[in-house]
Amino acid sequence: VSQADIRIFFELYCGK
């Protein structure tokens, strides 16, 4: 898991 993956996951999870 890279920093970019965490960024995308956070965007999707909190960007409902």
CHARMM-style PDB file with segment names, atoms N, HN, CA, C and O in Angstrom:
ATOM      1  N   VAL     1       0.854  -1.196   0.000  1.00  0.00      PROA
ATOM      2  CA  VAL     1       0.000   0.000   0.000  1.00  0.00      PROA
ATOM      3  C   VAL     1       0.886   1.241   0.000  1.00  0.00      PROA
ATOM      4  O   VAL     1       1.716   1.436   0.888  1.00  0.00      PROA
ATOM      5  N   SER     2       0.690   2.065  -1.011  1.00  0.00      PROA
ATOM      6  HN  SER     2       0.016   1.907  -1.733  1.00  0.00      PROA
ATOM      7  CA  SER     2       1.500   3.277  -1.113  1.00  0.00      PROA
ATOM      8  C   SER     2       0.723   4.476  -0.580  1.00  0.00      PROA
ATOM      9  O   SER     2      -0.467   4.375  -0.282  1.00  0.00      PROA
ATOM     10  N   GLN     3       1.402   5.597  -0.467  1.00  0.00      PROA
ATOM     11  HN  GLN     3       2.368   5.679  -0.709  1.00  0.00      PROA
ATOM     12  CA  GLN     3       0.756   6.812   0.041  1.00  0.00      PROA
ATOM     13  C   GLN     3      -0.367   7.250  -0.886  1.00  0.00      PROA
ATOM     14  O   GLN     3      -1.368   7.809  -0.439  1.00  0.00      PROA
ATOM     15  N   ALA     4      -0.200   6.995  -2.171  1.00  0.00      PROA
ATOM     16  HN  ALA     4       0.614   6.541  -2.535  1.00  0.00      PROA
ATOM     17  CA  ALA     4      -1.223   7.347  -3.158  1.00  0.00      PROA
ATOM     18  C   ALA     4      -2.472   6.494  -2.950  1.00  0.00      PROA
ATOM     19  O   ALA     4      -3.594   6.984  -3.079  1.00  0.00      PROA
ATOM     20  N   ASP     5      -2.272   5.213  -2.628  1.00  0.00      PROA
ATOM     21  HN  ASP     5      -1.361   4.815  -2.523  1.00  0.00      PROA
ATOM     22  CA  ASP     5      -3.400   4.311  -2.391  1.00  0.00      PROA
ATOM     23  C   ASP     5      -4.198   4.771  -1.169  1.00  0.00      PROA
ATOM     24  O   ASP     5      -5.429   4.763  -1.180  1.00  0.00      PROA
ATOM     25  N   ILE     6      -3.483   5.170  -0.123  1.00  0.00      PROA
ATOM     26  HN  ILE     6      -2.483   5.177  -0.114  1.00  0.00      PROA
ATOM     27  CA  ILE     6      -4.138   5.660   1.087  1.00  0.00      PROA
ATOM     28  C   ILE     6      -4.928   6.921   0.775  1.00  0.00      PROA
ATOM     29  O   ILE     6      -6.039   7.112   1.271  1.00  0.00      PROA
ATOM     30  N   ARG     7      -4.344   7.775  -0.048  1.00  0.00      PROA
ATOM     31  HN  ARG     7      -3.442   7.620  -0.451  1.00  0.00      PROA
ATOM     32  CA  ARG     7      -5.000   9.017  -0.438  1.00  0.00      PROA
ATOM     33  C   ARG     7      -6.320   8.737  -1.161  1.00  0.00      PROA
ATOM     34  O   ARG     7      -7.357   9.322  -0.847  1.00  0.00      PROA
ATOM     35  N   ILE     8      -6.253   7.832  -2.131  1.00  0.00      PROA
ATOM     36  HN  ILE     8      -5.411   7.357  -2.386  1.00  0.00      PROA
ATOM     37  CA  ILE     8      -7.449   7.481  -2.908  1.00  0.00      PROA
ATOM     38  C   ILE     8      -8.501   6.852  -2.017  1.00  0.00      PROA
ATOM     39  O   ILE     8      -9.680   7.195  -2.110  1.00  0.00      PROA
ATOM     40  N   PHE     9      -8.092   5.937  -1.155  1.00  0.00      PROA
ATOM     41  HN  PHE     9      -7.135   5.658  -1.079  1.00  0.00      PROA
ATOM     42  CA  PHE     9      -9.022   5.267  -0.252  1.00  0.00      PROA
ATOM     43  C   PHE     9      -9.700   6.271   0.663  1.00  0.00      PROA
ATOM     44  O   PHE     9     -10.904   6.189   0.903  1.00  0.00      PROA
ATOM     45  N   PHE    10      -8.925   7.215   1.174  1.00  0.00      PROA
ATOM     46  HN  PHE    10      -7.947   7.281   0.979  1.00  0.00      PROA
ATOM     47  CA  PHE    10      -9.465   8.228   2.070  1.00  0.00      PROA
ATOM     48  C   PHE    10     -10.442   9.124   1.337  1.00  0.00      PROA
ATOM     49  O   PHE    10     -11.485   9.486   1.881  1.00  0.00      PROA
ATOM     50  N   GLU    11     -10.116   9.483   0.113  1.00  0.00      PROA
ATOM     51  HN  GLU    11      -9.269   9.190  -0.329  1.00  0.00      PROA
ATOM     52  CA  GLU    11     -10.986  10.325  -0.716  1.00  0.00      PROA
ATOM     53  C   GLU    11     -12.320   9.623  -0.950  1.00  0.00      PROA
ATOM     54  O   GLU    11     -13.380  10.233  -0.813  1.00  0.00      PROA
ATOM     55  N   LEU    12     -12.263   8.347  -1.303  1.00  0.00      PROA
ATOM     56  HN  LEU    12     -11.402   7.852  -1.415  1.00  0.00      PROA
ATOM     57  CA  LEU    12     -13.481   7.597  -1.615  1.00  0.00      PROA
ATOM     58  C   LEU    12     -14.304   7.331  -0.356  1.00  0.00      PROA
ATOM     59  O   LEU    12     -15.530   7.431  -0.372  1.00  0.00      PROA
ATOM     60  N   TYR    13     -13.618   6.994   0.730  1.00  0.00      PROA
ATOM     61  HN  TYR    13     -12.622   6.913   0.743  1.00  0.00      PROA
ATOM     62  CA  TYR    13     -14.313   6.618   1.957  1.00  0.00      PROA
ATOM     63  C   TYR    13     -14.959   7.821   2.636  1.00  0.00      PROA
ATOM     64  O   TYR    13     -16.034   7.706   3.224  1.00  0.00      PROA
ATOM     65  N   CYS    14     -14.307   8.961   2.553  1.00  0.00      PROA
ATOM     66  HN  CYS    14     -13.433   9.054   2.075  1.00  0.00      PROA
ATOM     67  CA  CYS    14     -14.806  10.157   3.233  1.00  0.00      PROA
ATOM     68  C   CYS    14     -15.445  11.134   2.260  1.00  0.00      PROA
ATOM     69  O   CYS    14     -15.909  12.202   2.660  1.00  0.00      PROA
ATOM     70  N   GLY    15     -15.470  10.773   0.989  1.00  0.00      PROA
ATOM     71  HN  GLY    15     -15.093   9.906   0.663  1.00  0.00      PROA
ATOM     72  CA  GLY    15     -16.014  11.677  -0.001  1.00  0.00      PROA
ATOM     73  C   GLY    15     -17.376  11.225  -0.492  1.00  0.00      PROA
ATOM     74  O   GLY    15     -17.711  11.355  -1.670  1.00  0.00      PROA
ATOM     75  N   LYS    16     -18.163  10.684   0.455  1.00  0.00      PROA
ATOM     76  HN  LYS    16     -17.891  10.579   1.411  1.00  0.00      PROA
ATOM     77  CA  LYS    16     -19.475  10.163   0.072  1.00  0.00      PROA
ATOM     78  C   LYS    16     -20.387  11.298  -0.398  1.00  0.00      PROA
ATOM     79  OT1 LYS    16     -21.538  11.054  -0.763  1.00  0.00      PROA
TER      80      LYS     16
END
